[in-house]
Amino acid sequence: MSDEELKNNWQTRFSNVSVEIDLAHMGNELDNRIKKFERTVKRRNNREIITVFALIPIFAFVALYAQNLLSRIGAGLFILFALVVITVLSTVRKSGLGLVSFPVVEYLGAYKGYLIRERGLLDKVLYWYISPAVLSYSLIVIGFHRYLLLIPIFTMATLVYILNKRAVRGYFDPLIQKVNSDLEQIKNG
């Protein structure tokens, strides 16, 4: 058999094959993936909110009773920062997916929007989360003249930044690409 005959044989064999998309199975798989994702995000957000709530009284004490103005300002800024974190995480949590009754395409579109919002939080963590915390903590430490205590906060901030960027690249970007490909497959199928 020649090359041309092999090509023709191959093309005729698979030209009548159509790809079937099992929307019910895809919907169940999608529901399971979304529920797992939402549980993970909810646990992370709850852990952050609880931590910030636990730190507020400590920083309120510093704001009220510290002897130097710089430490008081830093503690006050931390309390404001804590309220911002609680508000942002609560807002994102409320914008979760309660769209189980939507058709698959609308459901995937809403899920993609939700993923993009969560990805945005992690991608911009330096601006809304790390910088305010480091600034307020640094003011307190400088006010108390305990400069070596800046090392752990900068180390922790760097670690938080790296972990969040890794989550964006390793988890959110592939998941958003998967949702995009699922949407394209459904629209073209």
C-alpha positions in Angstrom: 0.0 0.0 0.0 1.3 3.4 -0.9 1.4 6.5 1.3 -1.5 8.0 -0.5 -3.6 4.9 -0.1 -2.8 4.9 3.6 -3.8 8.5 4.0 -7.1 8.0 2.1 -7.8 4.9 4.1 -7.1 6.8 7.4 -9.2 9.8 6.4 -12.2 7.7 5.2 -12.1 5.6 8.4 -12.4 8.6 10.7 -14.4 11.1 8.5 -17.8 9.8 9.7 -16.8 9.7 13.4 -18.5 12.5 15.5 -17.6 13.4 19.0 -20.4 13.1 21.4 -20.5 15.3 24.5 -22.2 13.8 27.5 -23.6 17.0 29.1 -25.1 15.2 32.1 -21.7 13.6 32.9 -19.9 16.9 32.2 -22.4 18.7 34.5 -21.8 16.2 37.3 -18.0 16.5 36.9 -18.3 20.3 36.8 -20.5 20.3 39.9 -18.0 18.2 41.8 -15.1 20.3 40.7 -16.9 23.6 41.6 -18.0 22.3 45.0 -14.4 21.1 45.9 -13.0 24.5 44.7 -15.6 26.5 46.7 -14.9 24.4 49.9 -11.2 25.1 49.5 -11.7 28.8 49.0 -14.2 29.0 51.8 -11.8 27.4 54.2 -9.0 29.7 53.2 -11.1 32.8 53.5 -12.6 31.7 56.9 -9.0 31.0 58.1 -7.9 34.5 57.1 -11.0 36.2 58.6 -10.6 34.3 61.9 -6.9 35.2 62.0 -7.6 38.9 61.4 -10.4 39.0 64.0 -8.0 37.4 66.5 -5.4 40.0 65.8 -7.6 43.1 66.1 -7.8 43.1 69.9 -4.0 42.8 70.1 -3.5 45.8 67.8 -6.2 47.7 69.5 -4.3 47.3 72.7 -1.2 48.6 71.1 -3.1 51.5 69.5 -4.5 52.5 72.9 -1.6 51.9 75.2 1.7 52.2 73.2 3.9 55.0 74.5 5.1 56.2 71.0 3.0 57.7 68.3 4.5 55.7 65.4 3.5 52.4 67.0 0.0 53.7 67.7 -0.4 54.8 64.1 0.8 51.4 62.8 -1.6 49.6 65.1 -4.5 51.8 63.9 -3.5 51.2 60.3 -3.5 47.5 61.0 -7.0 47.6 62.3 -8.2 49.5 59.2 -6.3 46.9 57.1 -8.0 44.1 59.0 -11.4 45.6 58.3 -10.6 45.8 54.6 -9.5 42.1 54.5 -12.7 41.0 56.2 -14.8 43.1 53.8 -13.0 41.9 50.7 -13.0 38.2 51.6 -16.7 38.4 52.7 -17.7 40.1 49.5 -16.0 37.5 47.3 -17.5 34.7 49.4 -21.0 36.1 48.9 -20.4 36.3 45.1 -19.9 32.5 44.9 -21.9 30.2 42.7 -25.4 29.4 43.6 -26.3 28.8 39.9 -26.9 25.1 39.9 -30.1 25.4 37.9 -28.5 27.3 35.1 -27.8 25.7 31.7 -24.3 24.3 31.3 -23.0 27.2 29.2 -24.3 29.9 31.5 -23.0 27.9 34.5 -19.5 27.6 33.0 -19.6 31.4 32.2 -20.5 32.2 35.8 -17.9 29.8 37.1 -15.2 31.4 34.9 -16.2 34.8 36.2 -15.9 33.5 39.8 -12.5 32.0 39.0 -11.3 35.2 37.5 -12.4 37.2 40.6 -10.6 34.7 42.9 -7.5 34.7 40.7 -7.5 38.5 40.8 -7.4 38.5 44.6 -4.4 36.2 44.6 -2.7 38.0 41.7 -3.0 41.4 43.4 -2.2 40.1 46.9 0.8 42.4 47.1 -1.3 45.5 46.9 -4.4 44.8 49.0 -3.0 42.3 51.5 0.8 42.2 51.9 1.7 45.9 51.6 -0.8 47.3 54.2 0.1 44.5 56.7 3.9 45.0 56.3 3.5 48.8 56.5 1.5 48.8 59.7 3.6 46.1 61.3 6.8 48.0 60.3 5.6 51.2 61.9 4.9 49.4 65.1 8.3 47.7 65.2 10.1 50.9 64.3 8.2 52.7 67.0 9.4 50.2 69.5 13.0 50.3 68.1 13.0 46.5 67.6 14.3 46.5 64.0 15.2 42.8 63.9 11.5 42.0 64.1 11.2 43.3 60.6 13.0 40.2 59.3 10.2 37.7 60.1 7.5 40.0 58.6 9.4 40.5 55.4 10.2 36.8 55.2 6.5 35.9 55.8 5.3 38.5 53.3 7.7 37.1 50.6 6.5 33.6 51.3 2.8 34.7 51.1 3.5 36.5 47.8 5.3 33.4 46.3 2.6 31.0 47.4 -0.1 33.2 45.9 1.7 33.6 42.6 2.3 29.9 42.5 -1.4 29.2 43.1 -2.3 31.6 40.3 0.1 29.9 37.8 -0.4 26.4 39.0 -4.1 26.2 39.8 -6.2 29.2 38.6 -4.7 29.7 35.2 -5.0 26.0 34.2 -8.5 25.8 35.7 -9.6 28.9 33.8 -8.1 27.5 30.6 -10.0 24.2 31.2 -13.3 26.1 31.6 -12.5 28.0 28.4 -11.9 24.8 26.5 -15.1 23.3 28.0 -17.1 26.3 26.8 -15.5 26.2 23.3 -16.2 22.4 23.1 -19.9 22.9 24.1 -20.3 25.9 21.7 -18.7 24.1 18.8 -20.1 20.7 19.6 
